Amino acid sequence: MTTRPDRGGDSPSRPPAVPDIPAQPTPAAAPGEAAPTPGTPEEPAVTTGTHPAADAVAEPAPKPDRAQYGVCAFLALVGGLVIFDATTRVGSAINTADPIGPKPVPILLGVLLLVIAAIYAVDVARGGAGEPEAGEDVDLTLPIDWRTVLLLIGAFLVNAVLIDRLGWVISGTILFWGSAYALGNRHYVRNLLIAVALSLITFYTFAIGLGVDLPAGVLQGIL
């Protein structure tokens, strides 16, 4: 019956011997990549600029921290003063048991301070900067807090001026209390009590433990 022609004279249609295979969907290509050709193995994409040196972004050269030059100048000044004092005020050898005398050690220290100041200045000029220690919240990019620095310097100068007149206990109390105030502590009464206690402790520690009498000043005969 399959070979008999139809009434119209045409042979009946036969089913195909091999079924059609549906076309596989082509994977979508990523933006910027060419779509893979059907029937060909997909090759790995070749990317350019994968070399670390080529992809590295050029960082600007670090600028020298000019504030560090003040530290270099301070070290150089101290070294020069130590050498000057050793060569002009320190005496020579006193006896044959000490043929070298007291001059070489301070001169050596002064020279080392000058060398350290020079090396430090070169490092600062090359962009060297200190790094914050682990565990400390230090931002080296912030400006110097000159108010705190000047208050601390003032506390030390007041102590140096008044230590002979008023004595260490009073001048030391001013030093400790002023330092706490400069560093931001505003517990005035508690800081005063701690400062007095520290001054008395250091006074008697030097007098009894080391045999060095600190100036008593107006409290002479009381302490």
C-alpha positions as CSV (number, residue, x, y, z in Angstrom):
1,M,0.0,0.0,0.0
2,T,2.9,2.3,0.5
3,T,4.0,1.9,-3.1
4,R,0.6,2.4,-4.6
5,P,0.2,5.8,-6.0
6,D,-2.6,8.1,-4.7
7,R,-5.6,9.0,-6.7
8,G,-3.8,12.1,-7.9
9,G,-1.0,10.0,-9.4
10,D,1.7,11.2,-6.9
11,S,3.6,8.8,-4.8
12,P,3.0,9.0,-1.1
13,S,5.6,10.8,1.0
14,R,8.0,8.5,2.9
15,P,9.5,9.3,6.4
16,P,13.2,10.2,6.2
17,A,15.6,7.4,6.9
18,V,17.8,9.4,9.4
19,P,16.0,11.7,11.8
20,D,17.2,15.3,11.9
21,I,19.4,16.2,14.8
22,P,18.4,19.5,16.5
23,A,21.1,22.2,16.4
24,Q,22.9,22.7,19.7
25,P,22.7,26.2,21.1
26,T,25.8,28.2,20.9
27,P,27.1,29.5,24.2
28,A,26.8,33.2,24.5
29,A,30.1,35.1,24.2
30,A,31.3,37.4,26.9
31,P,31.4,41.1,26.1
32,G,34.5,41.9,24.1
33,E,35.1,38.3,22.9
34,A,34.3,36.7,19.6
35,A,31.6,34.1,19.5
36,P,33.0,30.5,18.9
37,T,32.4,29.0,15.5
38,P,30.1,26.0,15.5
39,G,31.8,22.7,14.9
40,T,35.3,23.9,15.9
41,P,36.9,23.3,19.3
42,E,36.8,26.3,21.6
43,E,40.3,27.7,22.0
44,P,41.4,29.4,25.2
45,A,41.2,33.2,24.9
46,V,44.5,35.0,24.8
47,T,44.6,38.0,27.0
48,T,47.2,40.8,26.6
49,G,48.9,42.7,29.3
50,T,49.1,39.8,31.8
51,H,52.8,40.5,32.7
52,P,53.0,42.0,36.2
53,A,55.5,44.6,35.1
54,A,53.2,45.7,32.3
55,D,50.1,45.9,34.4
56,A,51.8,47.6,37.4
57,V,50.6,51.1,37.9
58,A,53.4,53.6,38.2
59,E,53.2,55.1,41.7
60,P,54.4,58.6,42.2
61,A,57.8,59.0,43.9
62,P,57.4,59.7,47.7
63,K,57.9,63.3,48.7
64,P,60.4,64.0,51.4
65,D,59.0,64.9,54.8
66,R,60.5,68.3,55.4
67,A,59.6,68.2,59.1
68,Q,62.2,65.4,59.6
69,Y,64.9,67.9,58.6
70,G,64.3,69.5,62.0
71,V,65.2,66.2,63.7
72,C,68.4,66.1,61.6
73,A,69.3,69.6,62.6
74,F,68.6,68.9,66.3
75,L,70.9,65.8,66.2
76,A,73.6,67.8,64.5
77,L,73.3,70.7,67.0
78,V,73.5,68.3,70.0
79,G,76.5,66.6,68.5
80,G,78.3,69.9,67.9
81,L,77.6,71.1,71.4
82,V,78.9,67.8,72.9
83,I,82.1,68.1,70.9
84,F,82.5,71.8,71.7
85,D,81.9,71.1,75.4
86,A,84.4,68.2,75.4
87,T,87.1,70.2,73.7
88,T,86.8,73.4,75.7
89,R,85.5,72.6,79.2
90,V,86.5,69.0,79.9
91,G,89.9,68.7,81.5
92,S,92.7,66.4,80.5
93,A,94.0,63.3,82.2
94,I,94.2,63.7,86.0
95,N,96.6,61.0,86.9
96,T,98.7,58.2,85.3
97,A,96.0,55.6,86.0
98,D,93.8,57.4,83.5
99,P,96.0,58.3,80.6
100,I,93.1,58.8,78.1
101,G,91.1,61.3,80.2
102,P,87.4,62.2,80.0
103,K,87.5,63.8,76.5
104,P,87.4,60.9,74.1
105,V,84.0,59.5,75.1
106,P,82.0,62.7,74.6
107,I,83.9,63.5,71.4
108,L,83.1,60.1,70.1
109,L,79.4,60.5,71.0
110,G,79.3,63.9,69.3
111,V,80.9,62.5,66.1
112,L,78.4,59.7,66.1
113,L,75.5,62.1,66.5
114,L,76.8,64.1,63.5
115,V,77.1,60.9,61.4
116,I,73.6,59.8,62.3
117,A,72.2,63.3,61.5
118,A,73.9,63.2,58.0
119,I,72.6,59.7,57.3
120,Y,69.2,60.6,58.4
121,A,69.1,63.7,56.2
122,V,70.1,61.7,53.2
123,D,67.4,59.1,53.9
124,V,64.8,61.9,54.2
125,A,65.9,63.5,51.0
126,R,65.4,60.1,49.2
127,G,61.8,59.9,50.5
128,G,62.4,57.7,53.5
129,A,59.7,57.9,56.2
130,G,59.0,56.0,59.4
131,E,56.4,53.4,59.5
132,P,53.8,53.0,62.3
133,E,54.5,50.1,64.6
134,A,52.1,47.2,64.6
135,G,49.2,47.8,66.9
136,E,49.5,51.5,67.0
137,D,47.0,53.8,65.3
138,V,49.5,56.3,63.9
139,D,48.9,58.4,60.8
140,L,52.2,59.8,59.6
141,T,50.4,62.0,57.1
142,L,48.8,64.2,59.7
143,P,50.5,67.6,60.5
144,I,52.5,68.1,63.7
145,D,50.4,69.1,66.7
146,W,52.5,72.2,67.5
147,R,50.3,73.2,70.5
148,T,51.1,70.0,72.3
149,V,54.8,70.2,71.4
150,L,55.0,73.8,72.6
151,L,53.2,73.1,75.9
152,L,55.6,70.2,76.6
153,I,58.6,72.4,75.9
154,G,57.2,75.1,78.1
155,A,56.8,72.6,81.0
156,F,60.4,71.5,80.7
157,L,61.7,75.1,80.5
158,V,59.7,76.1,83.6
159,N,61.2,73.1,85.5
160,A,64.7,74.1,84.4
161,V,64.2,77.7,85.5
162,L,62.6,77.0,88.9
163,I,64.4,73.9,90.0
164,D,67.2,75.8,91.8
165,R,64.9,78.5,93.3
166,L,61.9,76.4,94.3
167,G,63.4,72.9,94.5
168,W,62.8,69.7,92.6
169,V,59.6,68.8,94.5
170,I,57.8,72.0,93.3
171,S,59.4,72.2,89.9
172,G,58.9,68.5,89.3
173,T,55.3,68.8,90.3
174,I,54.8,71.5,87.7
175,L,56.6,69.4,85.1
176,F,54.5,66.3,85.7
177,W,51.2,68.2,85.9
178,G,52.0,70.4,82.9
179,S,53.0,67.3,80.8
180,A,49.7,65.6,81.6
181,Y,47.8,68.8,80.7
182,A,49.7,69.1,77.4
183,L,48.9,65.5,76.5
184,G,45.2,66.2,76.9
185,N,44.4,65.0,80.5
186,R,41.9,67.3,82.2
187,H,41.7,65.6,85.6
188,Y,43.4,68.6,87.3
189,V,43.1,67.5,91.0
190,R,44.0,63.9,90.4
191,N,46.9,64.9,88.2
192,L,48.2,67.3,90.8
193,L,48.2,64.6,93.5
194,I,50.0,62.2,91.2
195,A,52.5,64.8,90.3
196,V,53.3,65.6,93.9
197,A,53.7,61.9,94.7
198,L,56.0,61.4,91.7
199,S,58.1,64.3,92.7
200,L,58.5,63.1,96.3
201,I,59.3,59.5,95.2
202,T,62.0,60.7,92.8
203,F,63.4,63.1,95.3
204,Y,63.9,60.4,98.0
205,T,64.9,57.7,95.5
206,F,67.8,59.9,94.3
207,A,68.7,60.9,97.9
208,I,68.5,57.5,99.6
209,G,69.0,55.0,96.7
210,L,71.6,56.8,94.7
211,G,73.1,59.2,97.2
212,V,72.4,62.3,95.0
213,D,70.7,65.2,96.6
214,L,68.3,67.0,94.3
215,P,67.7,70.7,95.0
216,A,65.3,71.2,97.9
217,G,64.8,74.9,97.3
218,V,62.3,76.6,99.6
219,L,61.6,73.3,101.2
220,Q,65.1,73.0,102.6
221,G,64.9,71.6,106.1
222,I,61.4,70.3,105.6
223,L,62.2,67.4,103.3
